[in-house]
Amino acid sequence: MSESLGDAPRKLGLDAWDQRYAALRQAGLSEPEYGGPLGRHVFERGDLRLRHLEFDNSAAALRLWNFLLTENERLRQARTRGEKIVGTMKDLGTVPVMAYALPRVRAFYPDGAWWTPCLMECSDGLLQQADLQGIDGSFCPVRALLPAFETEAHFPQPDWLVCSTGAVCDDFTAIAQRLERLGHPICWWEMPRRRSPDPGEPACTLPGGGLAPAVQVQWVRDELERVRAGLSGLVGQPLTDEQLRDGIREANRVRRLLGALREAAHGAPSAPLPALELLVAEMLTLHFCSDRDETVAVLAELLVEVQTRCAQGHAVLAANAVRVYWVNPVADLRVLNRLEEWGGRVCGSDYMFTHALDLIPETLPPLEALARTALADPMVGPTADRAERIVAECRAWGAEALVVARIPGASHCAREGAIIREEVRAKVGLPTIDLEIPPVCDAMLPTLDSRLQALLEAARARRST
Amino acid sequence: MISAGIDAGSRSIKVVLFDTEQACLVASGIVDQGVEQQRLAEALFERCLAQAQLERAAVGACVATGYGRNAIAFADTAITEITCHARGVYHGAPDARAIVEIGGQDSKVILIETGGRVRDFSMNDRCAAGSGRFLEVVAGRLGIALAAFGELSRASRTPALISSMCVVFAETEIIGLLADGQAPADIAAGVQAAIAARVAALAGRKLMAPILFTGGVALVPGMASALEQALAQPVRVAPEPLLTGAIGAALLAAERRRATSPPTADR
């Protein structure tokens, strides 16, 4: 679409995008029902942060952002239609595959509420209200979900809540327990901490190539069997293996599309898509932004845009941009813009849910396949395993530098950043930094800029020798 | 060629003029930082020019660095202090493999490799407990000038244990220590040890030697040995530690100029 209007790929601020939107409409842009100018999300929903971001100028990117930013409306519409809504927490990518296998069921992550204060520049008051509920800033920003449940100003009350526990961070467990105490019953299922199989112990291969003891896979499978029973009870009909197989195939459609998108974008000599859009695209795999079919359509359009740009030799960033591997999502999306402004590009990423990008085995019994996928979660095993995958991807994507982002209060692993940086430094020899990024980073921009610039300078200096 | 380096740090602005043919400083100056960074830097730059009896046109390239680098409009470009310190240290100590830089408001550990390239770095710019600001606060509380702080610490027999990880709470702790009759010299030495411990934590593991110490805090007597104790490794104070960043900036300015200039007959 962007090429048809004679516009080369570039990044636009919100005002410029809204002008472009008018031009696109005049040129015949057709949109889904959630379409519209990006600026409306600021005025109608208070997503103030959008004013400070730069977006890709393609119609595919517009659709992606509109899809992301209208999820709560989608959930409310589903509720009006009498569909069941499952609030799934923590597991990142597994339970939604089961939920969407059922007709008229949608699943979403209430813990995704941690983005709300970031997008709304804290004007929503969620973090302040969480403070008053005794869950203060020393906890993970996921605490925003507590008042979101109380006010219902963001997402509708789920019909059923399911949450993984065990090998998850203490913060999250504490917040979810508080939620239950506030009168929101939760179906808990336990995720063991993944370990390497002992010598001679029966083991299973996980998506992504790791190994786990068969006994752990069986454990998770049994736990997911309980989740299946809960979902079946919710809709009053059994969730069959056949439905699960179909659900896995559909989830894999999304994952294949995303895999192709990552391959095309990261593999291109010059970046065909900015980092922000790639981050949002990855997030769609978690719970399909509450509409699995539309997720497929959104990703497919984005993939076509990227492939077209690559074929035409078009890029959105300078050809000599430093290739940076990025670890963990950013609380303030603005930082990814800044990286690009200073001459970097994201050429690979681990946003804490790489297991949700891997294909779910389709030849195994469905719960076995899902159990293995859940156990491949980088956050339930040793950080060294995660670091190993990051090292492999740094090599594969030709990364020249590494950033480990941190979120204040998030304590999934106090040593995580140091371990990953040491591994990457030792095995790939890349310069690395860690960045602590609060929900609104404006006051910290000078120091964040210094770190990013220094990293890019170090990477560029290495090119010349 | 004469190149200029401007280091607009958090506490002071440093300017150097460097003769790249002779490989030596021809002028340098330091002035306290202020709101009007650009004007302060420019006035200092002019003073340095006068000191070297040079016209502005004689300066072939200029790079700004430091926390206020982007405010120095007359510089050709801005480069971070990480890169500039690495370059500045490499000039004076080409064998250096690690740099500890403690400035007025932050601290850094920079790993460098052959050729003076930055291999990796860690930075503390979120907490004053590992910076020169801690020294200032405590010197103020003890009622002595910062310049005398280091000398005072040398008189310590038993450095006080400062347990707090935060300057604000450490100040409270120091009030308590003074009330208990702890000697100011022991408190001064304790604070130096606390800063050194923070920096050692930033380093994270054994650093490759030689380790060079730069930044304004390197000039405080006793800090280098506090750092040596915390790192359990020898530490050398860099030549002209306060000017290292500015020297690196001047050297990088010259290198950039050479890289972008068209070749001439005499080259």
HADDOCK unambig.tbl for C-alpha pairs under 7 A between the chains (distance, minus, plus):
assign (segid A and resid 431 and name CA) (segid B and resid 119 and name CA) 5.66 0.50 0.50
assign (segid A and resid 431 and name CA) (segid B and resid 120 and name CA) 4.59 0.50 0.50
assign (segid A and resid 432 and name CA) (segid B and resid 120 and name CA) 6.01 0.50 0.50
assign (segid A and resid 433 and name CA) (segid B and resid 122 and name CA) 6.74 0.50 0.50
assign (segid A and resid 450 and name CA) (segid B and resid 80 and name CA) 6.27 0.50 0.50
assign (segid A and resid 453 and name CA) (segid B and resid 80 and name CA) 6.72 0.50 0.50
assign (segid A and resid 454 and name CA) (segid B and resid 80 and name CA) 5.61 0.50 0.50
assign (segid A and resid 454 and name CA) (segid B and resid 82 and name CA) 6.08 0.50 0.50
assign (segid A and resid 454 and name CA) (segid B and resid 83 and name CA) 6.55 0.50 0.50
assign (segid A and resid 458 and name CA) (segid B and resid 117 and name CA) 6.95 0.50 0.50
assign (segid A and resid 458 and name CA) (segid B and resid 118 and name CA) 5.42 0.50 0.50
assign (segid A and resid 458 and name CA) (segid B and resid 119 and name CA) 6.96 0.50 0.50
assign (segid A and resid 461 and name CA) (segid B and resid 117 and name CA) 6.60 0.50 0.50
